[in-house]
């Protein structure tokens, strides 16, 4: 039997529609699909989402780059290893929290992974 969380993960990974970089709002909170998180704050200057990452028992802020991140110019443009696909803008965050890590952890408690997945899945149902 397939684990429902793994099934949700695969579904978001395989989605072909996400919010392009030019439509993202700097400093806003998004539901994303990334290697290490499903919530992230867009940081336009870095073309990355700030996420709360857990590794080896340590939780810290980390950048997950937008799926469409590129570098270079002209014929030398190379797609970087972007790992984050944004799907839903959750909050504009007009006042940036002082403790980003604490804020992201609190948001994850308020919006569990499967609830976020259901929001993304509803996008397909509305299409």
KOLGU-4560 file (N, C-alpha, C; in nm, 3 decimals, padded with zeros to 5 digits):
<recs>
<n_xx: 00.083 n_yy: -00.118 n_zz: 00.000 ca_xx: 00.000 ca_yy: 00.000 ca_zz: 00.000 c_xx: 00.089 c_yy: 00.125 c_zz: 00.000 mol: A seq: 1 type: UNK>
<n_xx: 00.051 n_yy: 00.225 n_zz: -00.080 ca_xx: 00.130 ca_yy: 00.348 ca_zz: -00.091 c_xx: 00.099 c_yy: 00.440 c_zz: 00.027 mol: A seq: 2 type: UNK>
<n_xx: 00.205 n_yy: 00.492 n_zz: 00.088 ca_xx: 00.193 ca_yy: 00.589 ca_zz: 00.197 c_xx: 00.130 c_yy: 00.717 c_zz: 00.142 mol: A seq: 3 type: UNK>
<n_xx: 00.022 n_yy: 00.769 n_zz: 00.202 ca_xx: -00.045 ca_yy: 00.889 ca_zz: 00.150 c_xx: 00.048 c_yy: 01.011 c_zz: 00.143 mol: A seq: 4 type: UNK>
<n_xx: 00.140 n_yy: 01.025 n_zz: 00.240 ca_xx: 00.232 ca_yy: 01.139 ca_zz: 00.235 c_xx: 00.329 c_yy: 01.126 c_zz: 00.118 mol: A seq: 5 type: UNK>
<n_xx: 00.376 n_yy: 01.005 n_zz: 00.091 ca_xx: 00.465 ca_yy: 00.984 ca_zz: -00.022 c_xx: 00.390 c_yy: 01.010 c_zz: -00.153 mol: A seq: 6 type: UNK>
<n_xx: 00.267 n_yy: 00.964 n_zz: -00.161 ca_xx: 00.185 ca_yy: 00.988 ca_zz: -00.280 c_xx: 00.165 c_yy: 01.138 c_zz: -00.301 mol: A seq: 7 type: UNK>
<n_xx: 00.140 n_yy: 01.214 n_zz: -00.194 ca_xx: 00.123 ca_yy: 01.359 ca_zz: -00.204 c_xx: 00.254 c_yy: 01.423 c_zz: -00.251 mol: A seq: 8 type: UNK>
<n_xx: 00.366 n_yy: 01.378 n_zz: -00.196 ca_xx: 00.497 ca_yy: 01.428 ca_zz: -00.234 c_xx: 00.522 c_yy: 01.408 c_zz: -00.384 mol: A seq: 9 type: UNK>
<n_xx: 00.495 n_yy: 01.287 n_zz: -00.433 ca_xx: 00.517 ca_yy: 01.257 ca_zz: -00.575 c_xx: 00.425 c_yy: 01.341 c_zz: -00.664 mol: A seq: 10 type: UNK>
<n_xx: 00.301 n_yy: 01.361 n_zz: -00.619 ca_xx: 00.207 ca_yy: 01.441 ca_zz: -00.697 c_xx: 00.258 c_yy: 01.584 c_zz: -00.712 mol: A seq: 11 type: UNK>
<n_xx: 00.306 n_yy: 01.645 n_zz: -00.602 ca_xx: 00.355 ca_yy: 01.782 ca_zz: -00.611 c_xx: 00.485 c_yy: 01.788 c_zz: -00.691 mol: A seq: 12 type: UNK>
<n_xx: 00.570 n_yy: 01.689 n_zz: -00.678 ca_xx: 00.694 ca_yy: 01.685 ca_zz: -00.754 c_xx: 00.666 c_yy: 01.683 c_zz: -00.904 mol: A seq: 13 type: UNK>
<n_xx: 00.565 n_yy: 01.609 n_zz: -00.945 ca_xx: 00.536 ca_yy: 01.591 ca_zz: -01.087 c_xx: 00.445 c_yy: 01.699 c_zz: -01.147 mol: A seq: 14 type: UNK>
<n_xx: 00.399 n_yy: 01.793 n_zz: -01.065 ca_xx: 00.314 ca_yy: 01.901 ca_zz: -01.119 c_xx: 00.393 c_yy: 01.980 c_zz: -01.222 mol: A seq: 15 type: UNK>
<n_xx: 00.327 n_yy: 02.014 n_zz: -01.331 ca_xx: 00.394 ca_yy: 02.089 ca_zz: -01.438 c_xx: 00.357 c_yy: 02.237 c_zz: -01.438 mol: A seq: 16 type: UNK>
<n_xx: 00.267 n_yy: 02.277 n_zz: -01.350 ca_xx: 00.231 ca_yy: 02.418 ca_zz: -01.339 c_xx: 00.271 c_yy: 02.470 c_zz: -01.202 mol: A seq: 17 type: UNK>
<n_xx: 00.349 n_yy: 02.579 n_zz: -01.199 ca_xx: 00.389 ca_yy: 02.644 ca_zz: -01.076 c_xx: 00.400 c_yy: 02.793 c_zz: -01.104 mol: A seq: 18 type: UNK>
<n_xx: 00.419 n_yy: 02.873 n_zz: -01.000 ca_xx: 00.427 ca_yy: 03.018 ca_zz: -01.016 c_xx: 00.566 c_yy: 03.053 c_zz: -01.066 mol: A seq: 19 type: UNK>
<n_xx: 00.575 n_yy: 03.124 n_zz: -01.181 ca_xx: 00.707 ca_yy: 03.163 ca_zz: -01.233 c_xx: 00.772 c_yy: 03.271 c_zz: -01.146 mol: A seq: 20 type: UNK>
<n_xx: 00.903 n_yy: 03.280 n_zz: -01.153 ca_xx: 00.981 ca_yy: 03.374 ca_zz: -01.073 c_xx: 00.926 c_yy: 03.516 c_zz: -01.083 mol: A seq: 21 type: UNK>
<n_xx: 00.897 n_yy: 03.561 n_zz: -01.203 ca_xx: 00.855 ca_yy: 03.700 ca_zz: -01.222 c_xx: 00.720 c_yy: 03.734 c_zz: -01.159 mol: A seq: 22 type: UNK>
<n_xx: 00.645 n_yy: 03.635 n_zz: -01.117 ca_xx: 00.516 ca_yy: 03.660 ca_zz: -01.053 c_xx: 00.522 c_yy: 03.648 c_zz: -00.900 mol: A seq: 23 type: UNK>
<n_xx: 00.637 n_yy: 03.614 n_zz: -00.846 ca_xx: 00.650 ca_yy: 03.599 ca_zz: -00.701 c_xx: 00.666 c_yy: 03.735 c_zz: -00.633 mol: A seq: 24 type: UNK>
<n_xx: 00.621 n_yy: 03.743 n_zz: -00.509 ca_xx: 00.629 ca_yy: 03.866 ca_zz: -00.429 c_xx: 00.740 c_yy: 03.850 c_zz: -00.326 mol: A seq: 25 type: UNK>
<n_xx: 00.838 n_yy: 03.941 n_zz: -00.330 ca_xx: 00.950 ca_yy: 03.935 ca_zz: -00.238 c_xx: 00.900 c_yy: 03.941 c_zz: -00.093 mol: A seq: 26 type: UNK>
<n_xx: 00.946 n_yy: 03.849 n_zz: -00.010 ca_xx: 00.911 ca_yy: 03.845 ca_zz: 00.131 c_xx: 00.780 c_yy: 03.776 c_zz: 00.162 mol: A seq: 27 type: UNK>
<n_xx: 00.712 n_yy: 03.721 n_zz: 00.062 ca_xx: 00.583 ca_yy: 03.655 ca_zz: 00.085 c_xx: 00.603 c_yy: 03.507 c_zz: 00.117 mol: A seq: 28 type: UNK>
<n_xx: 00.506 n_yy: 03.451 n_zz: 00.189 ca_xx: 00.507 ca_yy: 03.309 ca_zz: 00.227 c_xx: 00.430 c_yy: 03.228 c_zz: 00.124 mol: A seq: 29 type: UNK>
<n_xx: 00.488 n_yy: 03.117 n_zz: 00.078 ca_xx: 00.428 ca_yy: 03.032 ca_zz: -00.025 c_xx: 00.423 c_yy: 02.887 c_zz: 00.018 mol: A seq: 30 type: UNK>
<n_xx: 00.324 n_yy: 02.814 n_zz: -00.035 ca_xx: 00.326 ca_yy: 02.668 ca_zz: -00.033 c_xx: 00.414 c_yy: 02.629 c_zz: -00.151 mol: A seq: 31 type: UNK>
<n_xx: 00.517 n_yy: 02.550 n_zz: -00.124 ca_xx: 00.612 ca_yy: 02.510 ca_zz: -00.227 c_xx: 00.630 c_yy: 02.359 c_zz: -00.223 mol: A seq: 32 type: UNK>
<n_xx: 00.690 n_yy: 02.307 n_zz: -00.328 ca_xx: 00.740 ca_yy: 02.170 ca_zz: -00.324 c_xx: 00.890 c_yy: 02.183 c_zz: -00.340 mol: A seq: 33 type: UNK>
<n_xx: 00.965 n_yy: 02.135 n_zz: -00.243 ca_xx: 01.110 ca_yy: 02.142 ca_zz: -00.246 c_xx: 01.166 c_yy: 02.017 c_zz: -00.179 mol: A seq: 34 type: UNK>
<n_xx: 01.295 n_yy: 01.998 n_zz: -00.193 ca_xx: 01.357 ca_yy: 01.878 ca_zz: -00.134 c_xx: 01.339 c_yy: 01.874 c_zz: 00.017 mol: A seq: 35 type: UNK>
<n_xx: 01.342 n_yy: 01.991 n_zz: 00.081 ca_xx: 01.349 ca_yy: 01.995 ca_zz: 00.226 c_xx: 01.235 c_yy: 02.069 c_zz: 00.296 mol: A seq: 36 type: UNK>
<n_xx: 01.134 n_yy: 02.113 n_zz: 00.221 ca_xx: 01.026 ca_yy: 02.190 ca_zz: 00.285 c_xx: 00.905 c_yy: 02.201 c_zz: 00.193 mol: A seq: 37 type: UNK>
<n_xx: 00.793 n_yy: 02.240 n_zz: 00.253 ca_xx: 00.673 ca_yy: 02.268 ca_zz: 00.174 c_xx: 00.622 c_yy: 02.410 c_zz: 00.199 mol: A seq: 38 type: UNK>
<n_xx: 00.692 n_yy: 02.486 n_zz: 00.284 ca_xx: 00.662 ca_yy: 02.626 ca_zz: 00.306 c_xx: 00.791 c_yy: 02.704 c_zz: 00.291 mol: A seq: 39 type: UNK>
<n_xx: 00.783 n_yy: 02.822 n_zz: 00.226 ca_xx: 00.902 ca_yy: 02.903 ca_zz: 00.210 c_xx: 00.869 c_yy: 03.049 c_zz: 00.189 mol: A seq: 40 type: UNK>
<n_xx: 00.962 n_yy: 03.135 n_zz: 00.231 ca_xx: 00.949 ca_yy: 03.279 ca_zz: 00.211 c_xx: 01.038 c_yy: 03.317 c_zz: 00.094 mol: A seq: 41 type: UNK>
<n_xx: 00.978 n_yy: 03.381 n_zz: -00.008 ca_xx: 01.052 ca_yy: 03.417 ca_zz: -00.129 c_xx: 01.151 c_yy: 03.528 c_zz: -00.100 mol: A seq: 42 type: UNK>
<n_xx: 01.277 n_yy: 03.506 n_zz: -00.142 ca_xx: 01.385 ca_yy: 03.605 ca_zz: -00.131 c_xx: 01.432 c_yy: 03.635 c_zz: -00.273 mol: A seq: 43 type: UNK>
<n_xx: 01.377 n_yy: 03.742 n_zz: -00.331 ca_xx: 01.398 ca_yy: 03.772 ca_zz: -00.473 c_xx: 01.545 c_yy: 03.790 c_zz: -00.508 mol: A seq: 44 type: UNK>
<n_xx: 01.621 n_yy: 03.855 n_zz: -00.422 ca_xx: 01.762 ca_yy: 03.882 ca_zz: -00.452 c_xx: 01.840 c_yy: 03.754 c_zz: -00.476 mol: A seq: 45 type: UNK>
<n_xx: 01.802 n_yy: 03.647 n_zz: -00.409 ca_xx: 01.873 ca_yy: 03.519 ca_zz: -00.423 c_xx: 01.800 c_yy: 03.421 c_zz: -00.514 mol: A seq: 46 type: UNK>
<n_xx: 01.681 n_yy: 03.458 n_zz: -00.565 ca_xx: 01.597 ca_yy: 03.366 ca_zz: -00.643 c_xx: 01.576 c_yy: 03.236 c_zz: -00.567 mol: A seq: 47 type: UNK>
<n_xx: 01.550 n_yy: 03.251 n_zz: -00.437 ca_xx: 01.538 ca_yy: 03.134 ca_zz: -00.351 c_xx: 01.429 c_yy: 03.155 c_zz: -00.245 mol: A seq: 48 type: UNK>
<n_xx: 01.381 n_yy: 03.043 n_zz: -00.192 ca_xx: 01.289 ca_yy: 03.045 ca_zz: -00.080 c_xx: 01.368 c_yy: 03.018 c_zz: 00.047 mol: A seq: 49 type: UNK>
<n_xx: 01.342 n_yy: 03.096 n_zz: 00.150 ca_xx: 01.400 ca_yy: 03.071 ca_zz: 00.281 c_xx: 01.310 c_yy: 02.967 c_zz: 00.347 mol: A seq: 50 type: UNK>
<n_xx: 01.370 n_yy: 02.859 n_zz: 00.390 ca_xx: 01.294 ca_yy: 02.750 ca_zz: 00.451 c_xx: 01.354 c_yy: 02.713 c_zz: 00.586 mol: A seq: 51 type: UNK>
<n_xx: 01.277 n_yy: 02.638 n_zz: 00.665 ca_xx: 01.328 ca_yy: 02.577 ca_zz: 00.787 c_xx: 01.369 c_yy: 02.435 c_zz: 00.749 mol: A seq: 52 type: UNK>
<n_xx: 01.498 n_yy: 02.407 n_zz: 00.759 ca_xx: 01.549 ca_yy: 02.275 ca_zz: 00.719 c_xx: 01.598 c_yy: 02.199 c_zz: 00.842 mol: A seq: 53 type: UNK>
<n_xx: 01.567 n_yy: 02.070 n_zz: 00.845 ca_xx: 01.614 ca_yy: 01.983 ca_zz: 00.952 c_xx: 01.713 c_yy: 01.883 c_zz: 00.892 mol: A seq: 54 type: UNK>
<n_xx: 01.830 n_yy: 01.876 n_zz: 00.952 ca_xx: 01.930 ca_yy: 01.781 ca_zz: 00.906 c_xx: 02.016 c_yy: 01.739 c_zz: 01.025 mol: A seq: 55 type: UNK>
<n_xx: 02.027 n_yy: 01.609 n_zz: 01.043 ca_xx: 02.107 ca_yy: 01.553 ca_zz: 01.151 c_xx: 02.065 c_yy: 01.609 c_zz: 01.287 mol: A seq: 56 type: UNK>
<n_xx: 01.934 n_yy: 01.626 n_zz: 01.305 ca_xx: 01.881 ca_yy: 01.672 ca_zz: 01.432 c_xx: 01.890 c_yy: 01.822 c_zz: 01.455 mol: A seq: 57 type: UNK>
<n_xx: 01.942 n_yy: 01.895 n_zz: 01.359 ca_xx: 01.958 ca_yy: 02.040 ca_zz: 01.370 c_xx: 01.856 c_yy: 02.108 c_zz: 01.279 mol: A seq: 58 type: UNK>
<n_xx: 01.790 n_yy: 02.213 n_zz: 01.325 ca_xx: 01.695 ca_yy: 02.288 ca_zz: 01.243 c_xx: 01.753 c_yy: 02.427 c_zz: 01.221 mol: A seq: 59 type: UNK>
<n_xx: 01.758 n_yy: 02.470 n_zz: 01.094 ca_xx: 01.819 ca_yy: 02.598 ca_zz: 01.060 c_xx: 01.757 c_yy: 02.654 c_zz: 00.932 mol: A seq: 60 type: UNK>
<n_xx: 01.782 n_yy: 02.783 n_zz: 00.905 ca_xx: 01.734 ca_yy: 02.845 ca_zz: 00.782 c_xx: 01.822 c_yy: 02.802 c_zz: 00.666 mol: A seq: 61 type: UNK>
<n_xx: 01.759 n_yy: 02.783 n_zz: 00.550 ca_xx: 01.829 ca_yy: 02.732 ca_zz: 00.432 c_xx: 01.761 c_yy: 02.792 c_zz: 00.308 mol: A seq: 62 type: UNK>
<n_xx: 01.835 n_yy: 02.807 n_zz: 00.200 ca_xx: 01.779 ca_yy: 02.855 ca_zz: 00.073 c_xx: 01.750 c_yy: 02.738 c_zz: -00.020 mol: A seq: 63 type: UNK>
<n_xx: 01.627 n_yy: 02.731 n_zz: -00.069 ca_xx: 01.590 ca_yy: 02.637 ca_zz: -00.176 c_xx: 01.563 c_yy: 02.723 c_zz: -00.299 mol: A seq: 64 type: UNK>
<n_xx: 01.637 n_yy: 02.700 n_zz: -00.406 ca_xx: 01.627 ca_yy: 02.783 ca_zz: -00.525 c_xx: 01.506 c_yy: 02.746 c_zz: -00.611 mol: A seq: 65 type: UNK>
<n_xx: 01.447 n_yy: 02.849 n_zz: -00.672 ca_xx: 01.330 ca_yy: 02.830 ca_zz: -00.759 c_xx: 01.365 c_yy: 02.733 c_zz: -00.871 mol: A seq: 66 type: UNK>
<n_xx: 01.271 n_yy: 02.651 n_zz: -00.907 ca_xx: 01.286 ca_yy: 02.549 ca_zz: -01.011 c_xx: 01.343 c_yy: 02.607 c_zz: -01.140 mol: A seq: 67 type: UNK>
<n_xx: 01.307 n_yy: 02.732 n_zz: -01.173 ca_xx: 01.347 ca_yy: 02.795 ca_zz: -01.299 c_xx: 01.473 c_yy: 02.880 c_zz: -01.289 mol: A seq: 68 type: UNK>
<n_xx: 01.548 n_yy: 02.869 n_zz: -01.180 ca_xx: 01.667 ca_yy: 02.952 ca_zz: -01.162 c_xx: 01.770 c_yy: 02.920 c_zz: -01.271 mol: A seq: 69 type: UNK>
<n_xx: 01.821 n_yy: 03.028 n_zz: -01.333 ca_xx: 01.923 ca_yy: 03.015 ca_zz: -01.438 c_xx: 02.038 c_yy: 03.110 c_zz: -01.408 mol: A seq: 70 type: UNK>
<n_xx: 02.153 n_yy: 03.083 n_zz: -01.466 ca_xx: 02.267 ca_yy: 03.174 ca_zz: -01.456 c_xx: 02.335 c_yy: 03.182 c_zz: -01.592 mol: A seq: 71 type: UNK>
<n_xx: 02.408 n_yy: 03.290 n_zz: -01.613 ca_xx: 02.479 ca_yy: 03.308 ca_zz: -01.739 c_xx: 02.409 c_yy: 03.406 c_zz: -01.830 mol: A seq: 72 type: UNK>
<n_xx: 02.462 n_yy: 03.418 n_zz: -01.953 ca_xx: 02.406 ca_yy: 03.511 ca_zz: -02.051 c_xx: 02.411 c_yy: 03.449 c_zz: -02.190 mol: A seq: 73 type: UNK>
<n_xx: 02.317 n_yy: 03.490 n_zz: -02.274 ca_xx: 02.316 ca_yy: 03.445 ca_zz: -02.413 c_xx: 02.315 c_yy: 03.294 c_zz: -02.426 mol: A seq: 74 type: UNK>
<n_xx: 02.410 n_yy: 03.242 n_zz: -02.508 ca_xx: 02.418 ca_yy: 03.098 ca_zz: -02.531 c_xx: 02.474 c_yy: 03.022 c_zz: -02.411 mol: A seq: 75 type: UNK>
<n_xx: 02.526 n_yy: 03.094 n_zz: -02.312 ca_xx: 02.589 ca_yy: 03.029 ca_zz: -02.197 c_xx: 02.493 c_yy: 03.014 c_zz: -02.078 mol: A seq: 76 type: UNK>
<n_xx: 02.362 n_yy: 03.033 n_zz: -02.100 ca_xx: 02.267 ca_yy: 03.018 ca_zz: -01.990 c_xx: 02.258 c_yy: 02.872 c_zz: -01.949 mol: A seq: 77 type: UNK>
<n_xx: 02.269 n_yy: 02.849 n_zz: -01.819 ca_xx: 02.264 ca_yy: 02.715 ca_zz: -01.763 c_xx: 02.157 c_yy: 02.712 c_zz: -01.656 mol: A seq: 78 type: UNK>
<n_xx: 02.074 n_yy: 02.608 n_zz: -01.656 ca_xx: 01.974 ca_yy: 02.593 ca_zz: -01.550 c_xx: 02.046 c_yy: 02.541 c_zz: -01.426 mol: A seq: 79 type: UNK>
<n_xx: 02.038 n_yy: 02.620 n_zz: -01.318 ca_xx: 02.097 ca_yy: 02.576 ca_zz: -01.191 c_xx: 02.012 c_yy: 02.465 c_zz: -01.133 mol: A seq: 80 type: UNK>
<n_xx: 02.057 n_yy: 02.411 n_zz: -01.022 ca_xx: 01.986 ca_yy: 02.304 ca_zz: -00.957 c_xx: 01.874 c_yy: 02.362 c_zz: -00.872 mol: A seq: 81 type: UNK>
<n_xx: 01.773 n_yy: 02.421 n_zz: -00.938 ca_xx: 01.657 ca_yy: 02.472 ca_zz: -00.866 c_xx: 01.574 c_yy: 02.356 c_zz: -00.816 mol: A seq: 82 type: UNK>
<n_xx: 01.528 n_yy: 02.364 n_zz: -00.692 ca_xx: 01.457 ca_yy: 02.251 ca_zz: -00.632 c_xx: 01.319 c_yy: 02.287 c_zz: -00.579 mol: A seq: 83 type: UNK>
<n_xx: 01.278 n_yy: 02.415 n_zz: -00.591 ca_xx: 01.151 ca_yy: 02.457 ca_zz: -00.531 c_xx: 01.052 c_yy: 02.504 c_zz: -00.637 mol: A seq: 84 type: UNK>
<n_xx: 00.933 n_yy: 02.445 n_zz: -00.633 ca_xx: 00.822 ca_yy: 02.486 ca_zz: -00.719 c_xx: 00.717 c_yy: 02.552 c_zz: -00.630 mol: A seq: 85 type: UNK>
<n_xx: 00.691 n_yy: 02.682 n_zz: -00.648 ca_xx: 00.587 ca_yy: 02.747 ca_zz: -00.568 c_xx: 00.449 c_yy: 02.729 c_zz: -00.631 mol: A seq: 86 type: UNK>
<n_xx: 00.349 n_yy: 02.704 n_zz: -00.546 ca_xx: 00.214 ca_yy: 02.681 ca_zz: -00.596 c_xx: 00.111 c_yy: 02.781 c_zz: -00.547 mol: A seq: 87 type: UNK>
<n_xx: 00.120 n_yy: 02.821 n_zz: -00.420 ca_xx: 00.016 ca_yy: 02.907 ca_zz: -00.361 c_xx: 00.081 c_yy: 03.015 c_zz: -00.275 mol: A seq: 88 type: UNK>
<n_xx: 00.041 n_yy: 03.140 n_zz: -00.296 ca_xx: 00.081 ca_yy: 03.248 ca_zz: -00.207 c_xx: -00.009 c_yy: 03.242 c_zz: -00.084 mol: A seq: 89 type: UNK>
<n_xx: 00.052 n_yy: 03.226 n_zz: 00.033 ca_xx: -00.026 ca_yy: 03.215 ca_zz: 00.158 c_xx: -00.041 c_yy: 03.348 c_zz: 00.229 mol: A seq: 90 type: UNK>
<n_xx: 00.066 n_yy: 03.429 n_zz: 00.231 ca_xx: 00.064 ca_yy: 03.553 ca_zz: 00.310 c_xx: 00.167 c_yy: 03.650 c_zz: 00.253 mol: A seq: 91 type: UNK>
<n_xx: 00.128 n_yy: 03.777 n_zz: 00.239 ca_xx: 00.220 ca_yy: 03.878 ca_zz: 00.186 c_xx: 00.327 c_yy: 03.921 c_zz: 00.287 mol: A seq: 92 type: UNK>
<n_xx: 00.307 n_yy: 03.893 n_zz: 00.416 ca_xx: 00.403 ca_yy: 03.926 ca_zz: 00.522 c_xx: 00.451 c_yy: 04.070 c_zz: 00.511 mol: A seq: 93 type: UNK>
<n_xx: 00.359 n_yy: 04.164 n_zz: 00.522 ca_xx: 00.396 ca_yy: 04.306 ca_zz: 00.512 c_xx: 00.495 c_yy: 04.346 c_zz: 00.621 mol: A seq: 94 type: UNK>
<n_xx: 00.491 n_yy: 04.279 n_zz: 00.735 ca_xx: 00.590 ca_yy: 04.299 ca_zz: 00.841 c_xx: 00.671 c_yy: 04.171 c_zz: 00.856 mol: A seq: 95 type: UNK>
<n_xx: 00.794 n_yy: 04.174 n_zz: 00.808 ca_xx: 00.881 ca_yy: 04.056 ca_zz: 00.813 c_xx: 00.908 c_yy: 04.017 c_zz: 00.959 mol: A seq: 96 type: UNK>
<n_xx: 00.882 n_yy: 03.893 n_zz: 00.998 ca_xx: 00.908 ca_yy: 03.852 ca_zz: 01.136 c_xx: 01.058 c_yy: 03.857 c_zz: 01.169 mol: A seq: 97 type: UNK>
<n_xx: 01.089 n_yy: 03.893 n_zz: 01.295 ca_xx: 01.229 ca_yy: 03.898 ca_zz: 01.338 c_xx: 01.291 c_yy: 03.759 c_zz: 01.343 mol: A seq: 98 type: UNK>
<n_xx: 01.214 n_yy: 03.662 n_zz: 01.386 ca_xx: 01.262 ca_yy: 03.524 ca_zz: 01.400 c_xx: 01.203 c_yy: 03.440 c_zz: 01.285 mol: A seq: 99 type: UNK>
<n_xx: 01.270 n_yy: 03.439 n_zz: 01.171 ca_xx: 01.219 ca_yy: 03.365 ca_zz: 01.054 c_xx: 01.206 c_yy: 03.217 c_zz: 01.082 mol: A seq: 100 type: UNK>
<n_xx: 01.303 n_yy: 03.160 n_zz: 01.150 ca_xx: 01.299 ca_yy: 03.016 ca_zz: 01.178 c_xx: 01.178 c_yy: 02.983 c_zz: 01.264 mol: A seq: 101 type: UNK>
<n_xx: 01.158 n_yy: 03.056 n_zz: 01.372 ca_xx: 01.043 ca_yy: 03.034 ca_zz: 01.459 c_xx: 00.912 c_yy: 03.054 c_zz: 01.384 mol: A seq: 102 type: UNK>
<n_xx: 00.908 n_yy: 03.155 n_zz: 01.299 ca_xx: 00.787 ca_yy: 03.183 ca_zz: 01.220 c_xx: 00.755 c_yy: 03.065 c_zz: 01.128 mol: A seq: 103 type: UNK>
<n_xx: 00.855 n_yy: 03.015 n_zz: 01.056 ca_xx: 00.833 ca_yy: 02.904 ca_zz: 00.963 c_xx: 00.789 c_yy: 02.777 c_zz: 01.037 mol: A seq: 104 type: UNK>
<n_xx: 00.848 n_yy: 02.752 n_zz: 01.152 ca_xx: 00.810 ca_yy: 02.634 ca_zz: 01.230 c_xx: 00.666 c_yy: 02.646 c_zz: 01.280 mol: A seq: 105 type: UNK>
<n_xx: 00.626 n_yy: 02.767 n_zz: 01.319 ca_xx: 00.488 ca_yy: 02.790 ca_zz: 01.365 c_xx: 00.391 c_yy: 02.772 c_zz: 01.247 mol: A seq: 106 type: UNK>
<n_xx: 00.427 n_yy: 02.822 n_zz: 01.130 ca_xx: 00.340 ca_yy: 02.807 ca_zz: 01.013 c_xx: 00.321 c_yy: 02.660 c_zz: 00.978 mol: A seq: 107 type: UNK>
<n_xx: 00.427 n_yy: 02.581 n_zz: 00.991 ca_xx: 00.418 ca_yy: 02.438 ca_zz: 00.961 c_xx: 00.326 c_yy: 02.367 c_zz: 01.060 mol: A seq: 108 type: UNK>
<n_xx: 00.323 n_yy: 02.413 n_zz: 01.185 ca_xx: 00.231 ca_yy: 02.355 ca_zz: 01.282 c_xx: 00.087 c_yy: 02.391 c_zz: 01.247 mol: A seq: 109 type: UNK>
<n_xx: 00.067 n_yy: 02.515 n_zz: 01.200 ca_xx: -00.068 ca_yy: 02.562 ca_zz: 01.168 c_xx: -00.119 c_yy: 02.504 c_zz: 01.035 mol: A seq: 110 type: UNK>
<n_xx: -00.028 n_yy: 02.473 n_zz: 00.944 ca_xx: -00.067 ca_yy: 02.417 ca_zz: 00.814 c_xx: 00.016 c_yy: 02.291 c_zz: 00.790 mol: A seq: 111 type: UNK>
<n_xx: -00.030 n_yy: 02.176 n_zz: 00.837 ca_xx: 00.045 ca_yy: 02.052 ca_zz: 00.816 c_xx: 00.059 c_yy: 02.018 c_zz: 00.667 mol: A seq: 112 type: UNK>
<n_xx: 00.157 n_yy: 01.934 n_zz: 00.638 ca_xx: 00.189 ca_yy: 01.898 ca_zz: 00.499 c_xx: 00.068 c_yy: 01.851 c_zz: 00.420 mol: A seq: 113 type: UNK>
<n_xx: -00.009 n_yy: 01.760 n_zz: 00.475 ca_xx: -00.121 ca_yy: 01.705 ca_zz: 00.398 c_xx: -00.228 c_yy: 01.811 c_zz: 00.372 mol: A seq: 114 type: UNK>
<n_xx: -00.246 n_yy: 01.907 n_zz: 00.462 ca_xx: -00.341 ca_yy: 02.016 ca_zz: 00.439 c_xx: -00.291 c_yy: 02.105 c_zz: 00.325 mol: A seq: 115 type: UNK>
<n_xx: -00.160 n_yy: 02.131 n_zz: 00.323 ca_xx: -00.101 ca_yy: 02.210 ca_zz: 00.214 c_xx: -00.118 c_yy: 02.135 c_zz: 00.081 mol: A seq: 116 type: UNK>
<n_xx: -00.094 n_yy: 02.004 n_zz: 00.083 ca_xx: -00.110 ca_yy: 01.924 ca_zz: -00.037 c_xx: -00.254 c_yy: 01.932 c_zz: -00.089 mol: A seq: 117 type: UNK>
<n_xx: -00.352 n_yy: 01.926 n_zz: 00.001 ca_xx: -00.492 ca_yy: 01.933 ca_zz: -00.041 c_xx: -00.522 c_yy: 02.068 c_zz: -00.107 mol: A seq: 118 type: UNK>
<n_xx: -00.458 n_yy: 02.176 n_zz: -00.059 ca_xx: -00.476 ca_yy: 02.307 ca_zz: -00.121 c_xx: -00.423 c_yy: 02.306 c_zz: -00.264 mol: A seq: 119 type: UNK>
<n_xx: -00.306 n_yy: 02.245 n_zz: -00.283 ca_xx: -00.246 ca_yy: 02.237 ca_zz: -00.417 c_xx: -00.331 c_yy: 02.148 c_zz: -00.507 mol: A seq: 120 type: UNK>
<n_xx: -00.376 n_yy: 02.036 n_zz: -00.454 ca_xx: -00.460 ca_yy: 01.944 ca_zz: -00.531 c_xx: -00.588 c_yy: 02.013 c_zz: -00.576 mol: A seq: 121 type: UNK>
<n_xx: -00.643 n_yy: 02.101 n_zz: -00.493 ca_xx: -00.765 ca_yy: 02.175 ca_zz: -00.529 c_xx: -00.742 c_yy: 02.266 c_zz: -00.651 mol: A seq: 122 type: UNK>
<n_xx: -00.619 n_yy: 02.308 n_zz: -00.673 ca_xx: -00.588 ca_yy: 02.388 ca_zz: -00.792 c_xx: -00.618 c_yy: 02.309 c_zz: -00.919 mol: A seq: 123 type: UNK>
<n_xx: -00.584 n_yy: 02.180 n_zz: -00.916 ca_xx: -00.611 ca_yy: 02.092 ca_zz: -01.030 c_xx: -00.761 c_yy: 02.070 c_zz: -01.048 mol: A seq: 124 type: UNK>
<n_xx: -00.832 n_yy: 02.058 n_zz: -00.937 ca_xx: -00.976 ca_yy: 02.034 ca_zz: -00.942 c_xx: -01.049 c_yy: 02.155 c_zz: -01.001 mol: A seq: 125 type: UNK>
<n_xx: -00.992 n_yy: 02.277 n_zz: -00.977 ca_xx: -01.054 ca_yy: 02.400 ca_zz: -01.027 c_xx: -01.019 c_yy: 02.427 c_zz: -01.173 mol: A seq: 126 type: UNK>
<n_xx: -00.913 n_yy: 02.364 n_zz: -01.223 ca_xx: -00.867 ca_yy: 02.392 ca_zz: -01.360 c_xx: -00.957 c_yy: 02.331 c_zz: -01.465 mol: A seq: 127 type: UNK>
</recs>
